[in-house]
Amino acid sequence: MREMSNLELQCVVRELAKELVGARMQKFYELGDGEFRLELHTKVRGRLDLVVELKKRIGLTRFIKPAPKEPTQFAMQMRKWLEGAVIRKVEQYGMDRVAYFDLERGGEKMRLLFEMFSDGNLILAHEDDKIIAAYRHEEWKDRVIRPRSTYIFPSTGKVNPFDLSEAKLRDVMNEKKLAACLAQRVNLGSQYIEEVIRRAKLRPEKQADTLTNKELWELMNGFVEVFWGINRPEPQVYYKDGKPFDYAPFPLVRYEGIESRGFATMSEALDEFCASAPPAQAAETELEKKRKKLEFALGGQREAVKQLRVRAEEAKLAGDKIYERYQEVEALLELVRGRKDWSGIERELGGKVKMDRAKGKLEVEL
């Protein structure tokens, strides 16, 4: 699944801040695993629909998926708190993959958070950061996501790329390869780190702390060009054999010469990519394969259980027979225990037993 990067999230958040501040929440729908739709009303554009697919995308959509006939318990809980609330602010937390809406309803202030990292999460909290509801209840060593816990923003420990200067960039450099160093220490995402390096015309495998002053200056210019693209977005969707395979907030150097289509907003580009991209069908096919495999395994286990039950019943019957004639069986065991002279045993027992001398096996019919 193509996950949304922090840079792409920033581009979408900037768009939504222009469209949604002042909008009123009308309906909240849970559409499926990690997918939601928020129906909003604005004074200028009327009804707007915001789709959220955790990790994958957030943005306005014109493709309205049907909602389940019966809302989930989580959807009903969110409706209780959100319906009628007004969006006062739309922001991204630093350069992390977390967006949030500050809301107000009847004088009460709340915050709706969209975590687009890890497994993804949707969280509603009071003004004092006490969590009201969370789609997933999670726990890490430094964060707990569950009702009545205090919400704490995640920390990446990486440098915000918009805070970079040539001096700060020099401090970032270490003995690792340039691409690995930047990906580890600058909060930009590997795809756009690669774009920066390409625009600087540097080798990604070059040792980072060996960059000359000129190379460092070129690298800083690469970052500036990427920032320029975010500040003046030209969203693109890239195609191969007529099918979309990637998107970006601005034209990428790495895809020069490849078929692409420009869009007015990131929401429109994401709509096109997610509506047309084939991975959803591929995922469904893979899911079907897993289902069939599990059903086959389950069938084998059921047959094994059936056979074990038959054997258990047979063993119980045999045990009952032995118990009924315990004294005779004990006498027989005493007779053969420690004896190596099979012919002597055969004479004493006569035709009561069947003997297999090769296997050392003796059968008695009770």
Secondary structure, 3 states (H helix, E strand, C coil): CCCCCHHHHHHHHHHHHHHHCCCEEEEEEEEECCEEEEEEEECCCEEEEEEEECCCEEEECCCCCCCCCCCCHHHHHHHHHHCCCEEEEEEECCCCCEEEEEEEECCEEEEEEEECCCCCEEEEEECCCEEEEECCCEECCCCEECCCCECCCCCCCCECHHHCCHHHHHHHCCCCEHHHHHHHHECCCHHHHHHHHHHHCCCCCCEHHHCCHHHHHHHHHHHHHHHHHHHCCCCEEEEECCEEEEEECCCCHHHCCCCEEECCCHHHHHHHHHHHCCHHHHHHHHHHHHHHHHHHHHHHHHHHHHHHHHHHHHHHHHHHHHHHCHHHHHHHHHHHCCCCCHHHHHHHHHHHEEEECCCCEEEECC
